[in-house]
Amino acid sequence: MPEPITEIGRDAKVPAMTNPVSRDTAAASPGLYTQSVPVGGWANPRGGFLFFLGFAAIGTAMALLVPAVLTISLKATIIDPANAGTIVSIAVAVGALFSLVALPLFGRISDRITSRSGRRRPLLVLGAVLIAIGAVITFASSTTAVLTVGSVFTQVGFAAATVAVTSVIPDQFEPAKRGPASSIVGVSLPVGAVIGLFIAQLFSPTLSLMILVPAAVGVVGILLFAVVLHDQPFPRDRRPAFTAVSFFSTFWVNPAKSPAFAWAWWSRCLLFFGVAAVQAYQALYLIFVLHFSPQDVAGAVFLSTLVLTIAALIFAAIAGKVSDRIGRRKPFVMASSILFAIGLLIAANANSFPGFLLAIGIVGVGQGIYFAVDLALVTQVLPDPDNPAKDMGVIALANTLPSSIVPAIAPAILAIGATAALTENYAALFIAGAIAAVIGAVLVLPIRGVK
């Protein structure tokens, strides 16, 4: 009688409850096989699966970054031009605070779902719905309060979809084969930004379409992945317990019990401090420092994001494959953080748009290498590999927390060295981001269990 088959991915089937990883493969990649095998084994899907995974990840990033980088700033200049920076800080920071709670909470909920639709699909659908609502509210906003509500819906929707997309990687791929999927999800941030900004600037200066069309494309990408995803139902007898203690532990991982995970979290958080500085304040930097008009800034932001994305894509593709081949993650993460810091330092001293583009290109190289490898590193140090969504949600906090911290402390940093001619010193903010990235690179060194 043939061995029972459990379908997990579009392109692969594996014997139920078996480990498809050979000893030869494990021996060739030391340090990668420290996790238990999920129910049904790893599918290691390719082809169409990776395409739809990328579409969903890019759509999720697009839905978040177009408002964060461009349209919230443009809305703020309409609501109150004199206080646009403060309005952006409020809208982005409050949305990020809600996202901080939503990320691990959605992960905990997703790991406990035992429905026939799987553990990740419900979050994909919820994320798409919330993002759509957020876009509509942002479009209709005429006050800071309403704009902030739109940001909250958008960022909570992003949290739901992000937890689902990132959790699919440890669900579906064995550790030695996570490089390509990690690269795709990692570079989705700059790719989503450049595609979304390209779409947005096509409709400039019609702000309503600049807000709604990129969000609609993102929602379609997320829903398509929800349709094609072969999301294996999770057995009820393996569902993690849910107690008061486990609820409060949703929002953190004990660093004493999981030190490698803690170091990886802090390293990622510090690098994303620099990412948040560029994302949230790039448009205002171009307007107030390089003297772009609000009508022209969409095209300038698109061009700088395009430069960043091209650099990120080229180096992410290389880094993901090389990292898998040699079985090492840490050197790539450290080098990428340092490159990112160098780019920010150049941006801080740029006095022309070509100089700024050069800096952004270097930032893109660093981001590409980092995003291609760091997510794979994180999946190898998960405290509970059988229930990865909760811990991936905690890791996602490292992405989102800086989006709340940076706007909160940015006014103080922007005031450093400010003059009557330039009341906000954006160079100081970029330098602070560079320092954070360097510290993040150093924090990778203590991580054990991953080379």
Order of alpha helices (4+ residues) and beta strands (2+ residues): beta-beta-alpha-alpha-alpha-alpha-alpha-alpha-alpha-alpha-alpha-alpha-alpha-alpha-alpha-alpha-alpha
